[in-house]
């Protein structure tokens, strides 16, 4: 199936740990994104890469580090996890920078 | 002022009626507008995009855009229980990197009553 996929789907971890979330798209899109959806369901962009180049970096703690090894993959590494990092993290992709975006299934991160 | 504003609802509509969802945005330069549907526990799903003033129809869905009033709406005709979801309005606005970012409203929760 052509899609945006993320792993893992669920991630439960303790405060202070470091974790990574992986995203892959096989839609042939040039642009990929990370979004955070908090407990109030507000969806906010964190980062965007276009052809492996960082083009959007919103006000996000530098404990969060994205990495795009190629234009089909975008990973998110989080250091020193805090309780407030608990949320659903969505990866998305789009054909180009200002076009419609397609979302992955999400990773529900719970920090205890 | 929030960049994209929606009535959070919940909005309850009888089955078979028209559901009307509204959204206003603050960036007068915005050119691209989207409606996403999100079922509980699922990811946002694109249902409509609109770029020009006026109406755009796709099946039971009609998006309406009025750039002068900075207003975009979504009409769902012949509402079905399967339409019960949260509807997110999304607009491109300038990011702090100087690029456009997709900015979402807080969503309107729609419930279709059988």
Interface residues (C-beta under 8 A of the other chain):
Chain A: X33 X40 X41 X42 X43 X44 X45 X48 X55 X56 X57 X58 X59 X90 X97 X98 X99 X100 X101 X102 X103 X104 X105 X106
Chain B: X31 X32 X34 X38 X42 X43 X44 X45 X46 X49 X86 X88 X92 X95 X96 X97 X99 X100 X101 X102 X103 X104 X106 X107
